[in-house]
Amino acid sequence: MHVNFPSGFGSPLARERLVSALAADPPRLDLAALAIATLANPSLDAPACLHTLDALAVRVQVEVERHLEEGPSLARLRALRHVLADIEGFRGNEKEYYAPENSFLDHVLEHKVGLPITLSVVYLEVARRAGIPLYGVAFPGHFLVACNTGDHKLVIDPFHNGDILTETGCEELLKRVAPQLRFDPAKLTPAPVELITYRMLSNLKRVYLEREDAERALAVVDLLLLLAPDHPGELRTRAVLLTKVGAFRAALKDVERCLELSPEAPDRERLELMSKELRERLANLN
């Protein structure tokens, strides 16, 4: 598939870096997040971003020593949030929540505002470097991070100034962000790097689709399909976007793949019609 992406939009480089990040053992969340950021800033200084995370981790380790009387687990979490939230001021970007920059780690590290998930990446990567066993939580509608402390979990909400939540606090949060859902502790299970990456890309895709920016949305969907090559929804989305940018042959390939994967799909008639229209467009070009 050949698509002319917007000038300066680093899709091929982002793809290359994302493949490398996820192929690492274990997969590297920091590098995956920077690969996504490469979409908007192909010349971003990745070593400088990694150095920033390293330096923050050193400060957290120093701070841990000041809180040890509270118990090792709580001391680590308090030290982490004190450095990142109290001192550095990392917080949610409430005013411009839907700005695409909130999904880019380099921008978040520089401006210290972002989405729940990109702020969580900062917490997770600083914690990893500081030896704190934190993990990501793909909480419905609002990404979180958590730490096991014996027989219970402590959860941090990086978007809201690093608030430390119990399960009761998480239940109250769910009532606010997804009141149609019922809370259960299974919603606090660890999220693997691939899932975190997929969710970051999904957020960014939504922003570009709402802005009707087909070319940038297409670059993001291309990365989503790198993670889930046969995802029927993403294949359908890419087919529509490819059609909008005039890549009819590539769009037809995605439509035919959808039909192959789901011969009994409820929208089969629509897919067949789309296939027919794309073939007609291609015939008119020849």
N, C-alpha and C positions, 0 to 999 in steps of 0.2 A: 504494500500500500504506500503510495506516495502522495503526501498532502503538503501544500505550502503553508506552514504554520506562520503566525504573525512574526514580523521582524523582531529579533531579540528574544523570542520565546523558545527556550531551550529544550524542546521535546526529545531529540535524539540523545543528548547528553544526559538528561534526566532519566531516560530509560536505561542507559548504560550504567549509571550510578546506582539506580534502584536494583538492578539485577545483581550487581556486586555486593550491595548492602545486605540483601536477603540471602545471598549465597554464602555469606560468612558463617562461621560456626563458633558461637551461636549468631543468629542474625543480628545485625546492628541497627537498632532503632534510630540512633543519632544520625547515622549515614543515610538511612532511608528517608528521614525527615528532611535532610539537606538535599537529597536527590529531588524531592518534591519541590523544594525551594528553588532548585535550579531551573524549573519551568519558567519562572518569572525573572530569574537573575542568573543566567548562564555563567557569569564571571564572578559569582559569589566566592568569598574567601573561606573555603571550608576549614582549613587548618586554624584560622582565626576563631571561627565559631567553636571548634572543638577545644581550643585553648581557653575560651571563655568558660565553657562547662568545667574544664579541669580546675580553673582558678576558683570557681564557685564551690566546687567540691572540697578544696583545701580549706576554705573558710568555714564550711559546714563541719568538717572534722575538728577544727579548733573549737567551734561553738559547742560541739557534743560534750566536750570535757566540762563545760560550765553547767550542764544539766544532768549529770550522771546520778545525782541524788534522787531524781525522779524515777529511776529505773531505766535500764538500757534502751528498751524499745521506745518508750515515750520520750526519753532524752534525745534520741536520734531524730524523731519526727519533729519535736519542738525546735531543735537546732536547724533542721532543714527549712521549716517554714519561717523561722526567725530571719535567716539569711535571705531567703528568696522573697518572702512577702514583706516582712517588717523593714529590712534594710534596703534590699534592692527594689522593692515595690512592684514585683510581678503581680499582675492582676488581670481580670477579665476586661476586654474592650466592650463595655456596655454601649457606648455611644455609636460605635461603628462595627457592630457585631458581624455584619455580613460583608465587610471589606475582605477581598481575597488575601490581602497581606497578613491577615490573622492566621492563615494556614501555613505561612512560611517561617521556618525556624530562625533563619538569619534575621528577619524583621522582628520577630518576637524577642530575640536576645538583645537586639539594639534598642527597641522602643519599650520593651517590658510590658506589653499588652498583647492579648491574643484570645483565641478560643479555649474552651476547657481542655480540648485534646492537645493543642500545641503547648499550652502551659504545662499540661501533664507530662509531655515529652521532656520539657526542661527539668521538672521535678524528678522524673525517672532516671534521666541521664546523669544529673548531679548526684542523686542518691546512689546510683550504681558505682560511680567513681569514688564516693565517700564510704563505700562498704555497707550501705543501708539496704536491707532486703525489701525494697518497694516493688510493687507490680501495678500494672495498669488495669483499670476496671472499665469495661465497656458498658457503663451504666446507661440505661435508656435516656436519650436526650441530653446527657450531660456527663462527659467523661470524667473519671475520678482516678485517684491512685490509693493504694492501700498497703498495709503491713500486717502480717500475722503476729499477734502478741499472745502466745500461749493458746488459750481456748477461745479467743475472740479476735476480732479484727479492729484496727483503727484505720479510718479512712480520711484522706485529705482531699479537700476541694480547692484545687489551685486557682480556679476562676474567682472564687470568693475569698481572696486574701489568705489562702491556705488554711481555711477553717478545718479543724480536726473533728470528725464526726464519728459517732457510734452508729450501730445499726439502726437505732431509733431515729437518729438524725438523717440517715440515708432514706428511711421510709418517709420522713417529712419532705425531703427533697424530691422524691419521686412523685409525691402528691402535687408538687408545684410544677414539675417539668413534664410529667406524663401521668396525669390523674386517672387516665383510663386503665392504667396497669396496676397490678397488685404486687406489693413488695414481697420478695422472699430472698433469703441469704444467697441463693444461687446466682443472683444478679451481681454479686460481689466477687465472682471467680476471676482468676487472672486471665488477662487477654494476651495472646501471643503477639509478637512483633508484626506478623503478617496482617492480623486483624486490625491492629492499631493503624497500620499503614493504609489499609483499605478504607477505614473510616475517615482518615484524614483526606484521602482523595475524594471520597464521596461527598464530604462537606464542600470541598473546592468545586467539584462538578456542579453541585446544586447552585452555588453562587454564579458560576458562569452561565448555566442554563437560564437562570432567572434574569441575567443581564442580556440574554440572547446573543452571547459571544460564542458562536458556533466553533470557531477555530480553536480558541483556548479550551473550551469544553471538550473538544475532540482530543486534544493532547492529553487531558486528564483521563478521559475514558480509555484511551489507548494504554495508559499505565494500569488502570483498573483491570483491563483484560489481560495484562501481563500477569497479574495476581490470580485471576480467575478466567482462564482462556475461553471457557464455554458458558460463561454466565449469560443466560438468555436475555435478561433485562439490559445488561450492558451492551450486548451485541445489537439489540434493537435500537438502543440509544445511539450507538456508533453509526448504524446504518442511516438513521435519520440525519445525523450531523454530517456524515459523508455526502449525503445527497445535497444538503444545503451548501456545501462548499464545492459541489460539482464533481466529486470523485465517485461517479456513478458505478464504475466497475467494482471498486472496493466495497461500495454500499451493497451491490448485488451479491457479492460474495458473503457478506454478513447475513443478509436476508436468507440466502440459501442455507447457510449454516444453521440459522434458527429453525428453518423448516425441517432440516435433517435431524436436529436434536430433539425437536418436539413436534412430531407428525400429527399429534392430536391436540395441539395448542388451541385454546379458545379463540385466539386471534388469527388462526391459520388463513382464513379468507382474506383478511387485511394484508397479511404477509404475502400471499400469492398475488394480490392486486399490486402491491408495491414492487414485487419481482417483475411483473408484467410491464409496469410503467418504466422501471429502470432499463429493461431490455429494449423498450421502444426508444428511450432516450439515447441509449448506446447505438442503436441502429441508425438513428438520425445523425449521429456524429460521424458515422463511417461513410 
